[in-house]
C-alpha cells in the first residue's frame, strides 16, 4: 500500500479549557498581591509589569483558539499560510498525551522560539512520523518550565 507524500489535517492551535470564576479570581488575586508587594517595595516598574501581565493572562484565558490547516509534505511542514522547508528544520518528536491530543513538535533552526507545537490525533501522528522520519531525525523533547506553567494554567 502506497502512503501519500502529503498529510493534511485541521486542528485548533491549542486545546481550550473553560475557565471558571475561581480561575479568574486566582489570577486576579495573585496579580493584586504582587502589585501590593511591588508598591510596598517602591518598585513601580514591576508594578506596571504585574498589571500588564495580569491583563494578558486574563485575555489569553478568555480567547478561543484559532483553527489552522496543518500539513506535512515531502518538502516541509505547513501551518496555515506559513510553510517551513526541511532545510530550516532540525528535528521532530511526537509527544503522546493521555487525555488530550498528541503533539507534533518540530524544532526549527531559530534562536527565538525554535519549537513549533502542532496538535494531532493518534492516527495522524503515526502517519506524520512516517513522513518526517524520512527527512528529519526524531529527538526527545524536554518540556520547559514555561510549557509546564502554561499547561497548569490551561493556556
Protein Blocks (a to p, Z undefined) as FASTA:
>chain_A
ZZdfbdcddddfbdcddddfklmmmmmmmmmmmmmmmmmnopaklmmmmmmmmmmmmmmm
mpccddddddddfkbccehjbccdfklpfbdcddddfkbccddddddddfbhpbccdddd
fklmmmmmmmmmmmpccddddddfklmmmmmnoZZ
